[in-house]
């Protein structure tokens, strides 16, 4: 066998090993969801017939529909508001020039270096002063002004053709009309990529919802998963079923917008 064939075979072998290591946790989660807790702790790696029973136990412990409704409401509303605020800021920073623009922008970028742990207590006190604790808006509001998303939208706005903006101004459109009817449709791939990123981050957020949400009827899926795992004798079959159900929405959003996600991350404008 020639050296070139050995090199190609080694690359394929490496990729197959990496692919297996990446997929194995999902396969293990799927297989475990069909087994009872005792079988999972014994390391059983074959499919069982306990998935329905595991789901029934999960449904007996929590109102599954309400839990998913809470997560979906927070993720969708939070994502839409984040995209609106961040894209307006990114568009403004790129289009409108002023002597202090770059200083404000650099200040926003520096805020990304501040650990969220140092902001939790001031945010908690601020929301308590507005009597907003234990509400879903308390989870959503602190996340809608994302420094990273402002940076992301400003960088992508650089690819927005200025000729379109100038032509729209000549046609008499106001700035908010240019943003809504020209900029937003042209940048739809950018919005799609940003929506996937923000939706996944919001759906999987745990620490801040754990702090501000106390009522059981307001809990999200991540908080429910945490409570399942923190019991004295956790039922791993139930945890695996709940984990699969929690993963499905993010996978569905990603695969539904996969093409736009790639285009958006590449900064393409059509």
C-alpha positions in Angstrom: 0.0 0.0 0.0 1.4 3.4 -1.0 2.0 6.2 1.5 -0.8 8.3 0.0 -3.4 5.5 0.6 -2.2 5.0 4.2 -2.5 8.8 4.8 -6.0 8.9 3.4 -7.0 5.8 5.3 -5.6 7.4 8.5 -7.6 10.6 8.0 -10.9 8.6 7.4 -10.2 6.5 10.5 -9.6 9.6 12.6 -12.8 11.2 11.3 -14.8 8.0 12.0 -13.5 7.9 15.5 -14.3 11.6 16.1 -17.7 11.2 14.7 -18.4 8.1 16.9 -17.2 10.0 20.0 -19.4 12.9 19.1 -22.5 10.8 18.5 -22.1 8.3 21.3 -23.5 10.5 24.1 -26.7 10.9 22.1 -26.9 7.2 21.3 -26.3 6.4 24.9 -29.0 8.8 26.0 -31.5 7.4 23.5 -30.7 3.8 24.5 -30.9 4.6 28.2 -34.3 6.2 27.8 -35.7 2.8 26.9 -34.3 1.1 30.0 -35.1 1.2 33.7 -32.8 3.0 36.1 -31.2 -0.2 37.5 -30.3 -1.3 34.0 -28.7 2.1 33.2 -26.6 2.0 36.4 -25.4 -1.5 35.4 -24.2 -0.1 32.1 -26.7 -1.8 29.8 -26.1 -0.7 26.2 -29.0 -2.4 24.4 -32.5 -1.1 23.9 -35.2 -2.0 26.4 -38.9 -1.5 26.6 -39.3 0.9 29.5 -39.5 4.2 27.5 -43.3 4.5 27.9 -43.1 3.7 31.6 -40.3 6.3 32.0 -42.4 9.0 30.3 -45.5 8.1 32.4 -43.3 8.6 35.5 -42.1 11.9 34.2 -45.6 13.1 33.4 -46.8 12.0 36.8 -44.2 14.2 38.5 -44.6 17.4 36.3 -47.1 19.0 34.0 -45.1 18.3 30.8 -47.1 20.6 28.6 -46.8 23.5 31.1 -43.1 23.0 31.5 -42.5 23.1 27.7 -44.8 26.0 27.3 -42.7 28.0 29.9 -39.5 27.1 28.1 -40.9 27.9 24.7 -42.3 31.2 25.8 -39.1 32.4 27.4 -36.9 31.1 24.4 -39.1 32.6 21.6 -39.9 35.9 23.2 -36.4 36.3 24.5 -34.9 35.5 21.1 -37.2 37.9 19.2 -36.5 40.8 21.6 -32.8 40.1 21.5 -32.7 40.1 17.7 -34.7 43.3 17.6 -32.7 45.2 20.1 -29.3 43.9 19.0 -29.9 44.3 15.3 -31.1 47.9 15.8 -28.0 48.6 17.8 -25.7 46.9 15.3 -27.4 48.7 12.4 -27.1 52.1 14.2 -23.5 51.7 15.1 -22.5 50.8 11.5 -24.7 53.3 9.7 -24.8 56.4 11.8 -21.6 58.2 12.5 -20.8 60.3 15.5 -17.6 61.4 17.3 -18.4 59.2 20.3 -19.7 56.2 18.4 -16.6 54.0 18.7 -16.1 54.8 22.4 -19.7 53.6 23.2 -19.1 50.6 21.0 -15.9 49.7 22.7 -17.6 50.0 26.0 -20.2 47.5 24.9 -17.5 45.1 23.8 -15.6 45.5 27.1 -18.8 44.5 28.9 -18.4 41.0 27.4 -15.4 40.5 29.7 -17.5 41.0 32.8 -18.5 37.6 34.3 -22.2 37.1 34.7 -21.7 36.0 38.3 -20.7 39.6 39.2 -24.0 40.9 37.7 -26.4 38.5 39.3 -26.8 40.4 42.6 -27.2 43.9 41.1 -29.7 42.4 38.6 -31.6 40.6 41.3 -31.9 43.8 43.4 -32.9 45.8 40.4 -35.7 43.4 39.4 -36.8 43.1 43.0 -37.2 46.9 43.2 -39.6 46.7 40.2 -41.4 43.7 41.8 -40.6 41.5 38.8 -39.0 38.5 40.6 -40.7 35.1 40.0 -41.9 36.1 36.5 -40.8 35.1 33.1 -40.0 38.6 32.2 -37.3 38.6 34.9 -35.6 35.8 32.9 -36.0 37.5 29.6 -35.2 41.2 30.2 -31.6 40.9 31.4 -30.7 38.9 28.2 -32.2 41.0 25.4 -29.3 43.5 25.2 -26.5 41.1 24.2 -23.1 42.6 23.6 -22.1 39.7 21.4 -25.2 40.0 19.3 -24.6 43.7 18.8 -21.1 42.9 17.6 -22.4 40.1 15.4 -25.0 42.4 13.7 -22.6 45.3 13.3 -20.1 43.0 11.6 -22.8 41.6 9.3 -24.2 45.0 8.5 -20.8 45.8 6.9 -21.9 43.4 4.1 -25.2 45.3 3.6 -24.9 47.2 0.3 -24.9 50.9 1.0 -26.4 51.5 -2.4 -29.6 50.0 -1.3 -29.8 52.3 1.7 -29.0 55.3 -0.5 -31.6 54.4 -3.1 -34.2 53.9 -0.4 -33.4 57.4 1.0 -33.7 58.9 -2.4 -37.1 57.2 -2.8 -38.2 59.0 0.4 -38.1 56.2 2.9 -37.5 57.1 6.5 -34.8 55.3 8.5 -37.2 53.0 10.3 -38.8 52.1 7.0 -35.4 51.3 5.5 -34.6 49.1 8.5 -37.9 47.2 8.3 -38.5 46.9 4.6 -35.0 46.9 3.1 -32.4 45.9 5.7 -34.4 43.2 7.5 -35.4 41.2 4.3 -31.9 41.4 2.9 -30.3 40.2 6.1 -32.7 37.3 6.8 -29.9 34.8 6.8 -28.1 36.8 9.5 -31.3 36.9 11.5 -31.8 33.1 11.1 -28.3 32.3 12.3 -28.7 34.7 15.3 -32.1 33.3 16.1 -30.6 29.7 16.3 -27.8 30.9 18.6 -30.0 32.9 20.9 -32.8 30.3 21.0 -30.4 27.5 22.0 -28.8 29.7 24.7 -32.1 30.8 26.1 -33.7 27.4 26.0 -30.7 25.8 27.8 -30.2 28.7 30.3 -30.2 27.4 33.9 -28.5 29.6 36.5 -30.5 32.8 36.0 -33.9 31.1 35.8 -32.9 29.1 38.9 -32.3 32.4 40.8 -35.4 34.3 39.8 -38.1 31.6 39.4 -39.4 30.1 42.6 -43.0 29.0 41.7 -43.3 25.4 40.4 -45.8 26.5 37.7 -43.1 28.8 36.2 -40.3 26.3 36.0 -38.5 25.6 32.7 -37.3 22.3 31.4 -33.7 22.9 32.5 -34.9 23.5 36.1 -37.1 20.4 36.0 -34.1 18.3 34.8 -32.0 19.7 37.6 -34.6 18.8 40.2 -34.9 15.2 38.7 -31.1 14.7 39.1 -30.9 16.2 42.6 -33.2 13.8 44.3 -31.8 11.2 46.8 -32.4 8.3 44.4 -32.6 9.7 40.9 -34.5 7.7 38.3 -32.1 7.8 35.4 -34.6 6.4 32.9 -36.9 9.4 33.6 -34.0 11.8 33.4 -33.0 10.4 30.0 -36.6 10.7 28.6 -36.8 14.2 29.9 -33.4 15.0 28.4 -34.5 13.7 25.0 -37.7 15.7 25.1 -35.7 18.8 26.1 -33.3 18.3 23.1 -35.9 17.9 20.4 -36.9 21.6 20.1 -33.4 22.8 19.7 -32.6 20.1 17.1 -35.8 21.0 15.3 -35.0 24.7 15.1 -31.4 24.0 14.0 -32.3 21.5 11.2 -35.2 23.7 10.1 -32.9 26.7 9.7 -29.6 24.9 8.9 -29.1 26.4 5.5 -29.8 30.0 6.7 -27.6 29.4 9.7 -24.6 28.5 7.5 -25.3 31.5 5.2 -25.6 33.8 8.2 -22.4 32.7 9.8 -20.6 33.2 6.6 -22.0 36.7 6.4 -23.7 36.2 3.1 -26.2 38.8 1.9 -28.8 38.0 -0.8 
